[in-house]
Amino acid sequence: MSTFTQLSELNQWDEVYSQSKQIPVLVFKHSTTCPISANAFAELKRFSETPAAAGVKIAVVHVREDRAVSNHIADQLQVKHESPQAILLSDGKVLWHDSHWNITVESLQKAVEQ
């Protein structure tokens, strides 16, 4: 099972972004007050227990509590902010992103395995 790194400071994001140049990074933007986000987070947890998650760093940002980090990620990656949202990075580039009900174990596995 992959462990999650919570991003609450910009320097944590900078470190995770740098790591994406060596290993795939899956960033999950989570709204702790949204039931759709709770469902997507449950899917992310199930994904983290699959073989596809091995070797993938998973980082979570709570969009309401850590808005500055969430906005910075959207600006840096040029990906319009949504919540919930999953963004897959490799070599510092966005390979895939999706949001809301499209975040499933299957969609995450497919994105990582492409």
C-alpha positions in Angstrom: 0.0 0.0 0.0 1.3 3.4 -0.9 1.3 6.0 1.9 0.0 9.5 1.3 2.0 12.7 1.7 -0.1 15.6 2.8 0.8 18.9 1.2 0.1 21.9 3.4 3.1 24.1 2.6 4.5 25.3 -0.7 8.0 23.8 0.1 6.4 20.4 0.4 4.8 20.8 -3.0 8.2 21.9 -4.5 9.8 18.7 -3.1 7.1 16.4 -4.4 7.2 18.2 -7.8 11.0 17.6 -7.9 10.4 13.9 -7.1 8.1 13.6 -10.1 11.3 13.8 -12.2 12.4 10.5 -10.8 9.1 8.7 -10.0 5.4 9.1 -11.0 3.5 11.4 -8.7 -0.3 11.3 -8.2 -1.6 14.5 -6.7 -5.1 14.4 -5.2 -7.0 17.6 -4.5 -9.5 16.9 -1.8 -12.3 18.9 -0.3 -12.9 17.5 3.2 -16.5 18.9 3.2 -17.7 17.5 -0.1 -19.4 14.0 -0.4 -18.2 13.6 -4.0 -14.6 14.2 -2.9 -15.1 11.7 0.0 -16.1 9.1 -2.6 -13.1 9.9 -4.8 -10.8 9.8 -1.8 -12.2 6.3 -1.0 -11.4 5.3 -4.6 -7.9 6.7 -4.1 -7.4 4.7 -1.0 -8.5 1.5 -2.8 -6.2 2.3 -5.7 -3.3 2.7 -3.2 -3.7 -0.9 -2.3 -3.3 -2.2 -5.8 -0.1 -3.3 -7.5 -0.5 -0.4 -10.0 0.2 2.0 -7.1 3.6 0.5 -6.3 6.3 3.0 -7.2 3.8 5.9 -7.4 4.1 8.7 -4.9 0.6 9.9 -3.8 0.3 13.4 -2.5 -2.9 14.9 -1.1 -3.8 18.6 -0.7 -6.9 19.7 1.3 -8.2 22.4 -1.0 -10.1 24.4 1.6 -7.5 24.2 4.4 -4.5 24.7 2.1 -5.9 26.9 -0.6 -2.5 28.6 -1.4 -0.9 25.2 -2.1 -3.9 24.1 -4.2 -3.9 27.3 -6.3 -0.1 27.2 -6.7 -0.3 23.7 -8.1 -3.1 24.7 -10.6 -1.0 27.7 -11.7 2.3 25.9 -12.0 0.8 22.9 -13.9 -1.6 25.0 -15.9 -4.4 22.6 -15.0 -7.7 24.3 -14.1 -8.6 23.7 -10.4 -11.3 21.2 -9.7 -12.2 19.4 -6.5 -11.9 16.5 -6.2 -9.2 16.2 -8.8 -6.4 13.7 -9.6 -3.3 14.8 -11.5 -0.6 12.3 -12.6 2.9 13.8 -13.1 6.0 12.2 -14.6 9.2 14.0 -15.4 7.6 17.2 -14.1 4.8 17.0 -16.7 1.1 16.4 -16.5 0.3 13.0 -18.1 -3.3 12.8 -17.1 -5.9 14.5 -14.9 -9.6 14.0 -14.1 -12.1 15.0 -11.5 -15.3 14.3 -9.7 -17.0 10.9 -10.4 -14.4 10.1 -13.0 -11.8 9.3 -10.2 -12.1 5.6 -9.8 -9.8 2.8 -9.0 -10.0 1.8 -12.6 -9.3 5.2 -14.0 -6.3 5.7 -11.7 -4.9 2.3 -12.7 -5.3 3.0 -16.4 -3.6 6.4 -16.0 -0.6 5.0 -14.2 -0.2 2.0 -16.5 -0.3 4.0 -19.7 
